[in-house]
């Protein structure tokens, strides 16, 4: 079976286990940008948090927002499987799923849940099995799914949590409801505790005047807030429409998450944390050459 290598270790996140654990735990413990505490499981019998949005930049920037998402997804109980809806930065235009094998992380490999993958493929005429979406040139260097995995492996502790990676390369809304219904129908047929993560950063902004970035940063945050508001309102079409007005890189992943969880009975959207790299690195003042927004949000039943 094929193993997807950790091609971004040493770049977006530390290559070595000790350094990576330290970086993840620092993200969790951060009281200003992160949840302020380490991941834990309350071992509840019933799950109410069904999915969430997690950013995918370097951990120094987006790790705290990601920690917020995973703290909540794993808080009620450690899931059997995490479906990761990945976006694309390299030109992939289909909806590809890796059906079997594993993904390497410095904390240990994560196995793909073949049962869940097979059921999704059976339910969908759009989602296809396509290892080339994840391995080889050029897509083997895509980072947005990969950077989620160390958080999943860390939060799973010693439990054998599996993953199902799905790369959503579509750029229009039309087919997303059909994809979401297929995923939801598959999950309804399985007796497993499964959560879904949408991998996406928010607006990317290069201020017109780096020495006075405040006007552009303000506009950036307003655009992102419109996306967040639509997410909280459980409005997939509005979320997609607002996101497409920005440089949000996972408009389709956030929207597919919303559509899928609504099919599974979502009743509440909740924003957990939003900040920019400008806020994180320089405290939101002074010179700014470039800034990216990071959002953590969850969907509840």
N, C-alpha and C positions, 0 to 999 in steps of 0.2 A: 504493500500500500504506500501511496505517495506521502511524503512529509514536506510540508511547506516550511522552509527555513525562516529563521528570524532575521530577515535581511536588513531590518532597520535598527537592530540592537547595536548600541554604541553611537547611535545618532539621535533618534527621537527619545530614547530611554537608555539607561545604562546596560552595558553588555554582560556584566558579571552579577551573579546572584546577590551577593552581599550588598553591593551598591544599589541594585535595583530595589531590593526590599527596603533599604533605607530611604530611597527616593519616594516609594509608594507610601510608606508610613509617615514620612514628612508631609506628604500631600493630605493624608487623612487627618493628621494632627493640627494642621494649620487652622487657627481659629478665625482668621480674617477672610480667607478665600475657600477653605475646605470645611468639612463637617466638624472639625475640632476634636475628633476621637477616632480610634481605630475601628475597622469593620468588625461586626459581631453578628451572630445569628441568635434570634430568640426562639428558634425551633417551633414556630407556630404551626398548627395543623392546617390552617387556611391562609392562602395567599390573597392579598388585596392589591399589591403593587405588581402590575403585569408587564410593565416595560418602561423604558426611559431613553432620553437623549444623552449621549456622552460625546465630548469633543475629542479630537485626535491630533492635536499638535504635540510638540515636545513637552515632556512632563514638567519642565521648569515653568512652562507657561500655562498649559491646560490641565495639568495633573490634579489640581485641587478641585476643579469642576467635575472631572471624571470621578474623583473619589466620592463626591456628593452623590452622584448617580449610583455607583456600585455599593456605597454604604446602604442606600435605601433598597436596592434590588436584592441584596443579600441579608438585609436586616430581619425580615420576617422568617425566612428559612433559606437554606442554601439550595438553589434550584438544581434539578437534574440536568437541564440543558439551557444554554443561552444561544438564541438565534441572533446573529449580528448582521444587521442591514448595512452594508457598506456602500459608500459612494465611489466615484471614480475621478481621478485626476489625470489619467493617461490616455483617454480616448475609447474606452470600452463602451459599447452601445447596447449590449444585451442585458438580460437578467440571468446571471450565472450562479450556480450552486456547486460547491465541492461536496460530493456525496460520501466519500470515505477517505480514510487516512488520518493525518494528524497535523497539528501546527506546533512548531517549536517555539518555546520561550526559555529565557534563562532560568526560570523557576521550575521547568519541567514541561513536557509536552501536554497538549490538550487534544484529546481524541474527538473526532467528528462523530456525531450521533447519526449513524447510518439509518436507523429506524425512522427518525424524524425526517431526515433528508429524503428518504425514499417516499414517505407519505406526502411530503410537499410536492415532489416531482409528479406523483400520481394524480394529484389534485389540479395541477396547473399545465396549461398549454403554452405558457409564456416563459416560466422559469425552466431553465435547461441545466443539465449537468455539464459543466464546462471547467475542467481543471486549468485550462489556459487562462482563465480569468484571474487566477491567483498565482500561477507558477510560470517560470520561464520569462522570456523577454516579450513585451515590456512590462507586463502586469505583475511579475514577481517582485518588483520593487515598490509596488503600491503600499502605502503605510496605514491607511485609515482603519482597516480591520485589525491589522497586526497590533497596533498600539493599545487596543482594548484588552488584548489577551493576558498580559501580565497582571492587570487588575483582576480579571476573572480568576486566574490561577491563584493569586494571593488570597482573594476573598473566599474561594472554595475550601481553603485550608487543606485537610487531608481527604475531603470528599471527592469522588470521581465525577466532577461536573464535566459535561460534554459541551461541544459547540456545534453550530451549523452556520457556516459563513455563506452569505448571499450578497453578491455584488449587483446593485441596482444601477445599471448604466443608462436607463431611460431619462430623458430630459423633459418630457411632457407629462401632463396629468392623466391623459386619456386611459391608459392601461393600468394605472396604479390601483384603482378600486378592485379590478379583477384579480390582480396579484395578491392584494391583501385578503380578499375573500378565500382564495386558494390556501394561503398560509393558515388563516383562521380555521377553515374546515379541516385541514390536516391536524391542527392541534386539538380540535374537538374530538377527533377520532382516537387520540392517544391518551393513555392514563399516565401522564407525566407532568411534573412541575416544570414548566417552561416559561422563561421570560425573554423579552425581545429588546435589543438595544439598537437604536439608530445612531450611527456614527456621523457626526457633522460638526464642523466649526461654523461660526456665525460670520458676520460681515468682515471683510478684509478691507482695510482703509489706509491709503497713503495720503496723509494730509497735504494740502496744497502748499502750506507754509509750515515747515517742520518746527520752526521756532515759535509758532503760535498755532498749535494744533487744535485748540479748544473748539472752534466752530465745526470742524470736520468730525471730531470725536463725538460731539453732541449729536450731529446728524446721524452718525454711525449708530449710536446707541438708540436713537429714535426708530431707525429702521429695524434694528434687532428687536426692540420692544414690541413692534407691530407683529412680528412673527411669533414672539413669545405669548402675546395676548391671544392670538388665534389658536395657538397650541393649548393654552389653558381653557379656552372656550370649547375645545374639542371640535374645531372646525377645520377639516382637512383641506378643503378647497381654498379657504381664506389663508390658511397657513402656507400652502403652496404658492398662491398668488403673491402674497407679501414677501415670501422668501425669494421668488424669482425677480423681484425688484431690487434685490441686493446681490452681494457676492457670497451669500450663504452657500457652502459647497455641498450640502446634503439636503437640498429642498425635497428631493424625491425620497430620501431615507426617512426623514422626519414625517413626511406625509404618509408614506406607506405604514410606518409605525402607528400613526393615528388611526388610519383606516382599519388596520388589522385589529388593534385593541378595541376599537368601537364594535367590530364584529364579535368580539369576545365579551362584550358587556361593559365596557368602560363607562364610568359615570362621572369621573373627575380628572382634570388635568391640573398639575401642580408645578409651578416654577420653584426650583430649589436655590439656584445660584446663577448669577450672570456677572461677568466682569470682562474687561479687555486685557490684552497683554500689556497695554500702556498702564493700566491700573496696577497690574501685578509687578511689573518690572520697575516702574519709576514713581509709583504712587499717584499716577494720574496728573502729574504736573511737569512742567519743563518741556524740553525738546522731545519730539516724537517723529521718527522717520516713517514708521509703519506700525499698524495696530490690528489685532484680530480679536473678535468677540468670542467668548466661550460660554455655553449655556448648559446647565444641568436641569432637566425636568423629568417628571415621572407621570405615569397614567395609572389610575386606580379603578378598581371595580367596586 
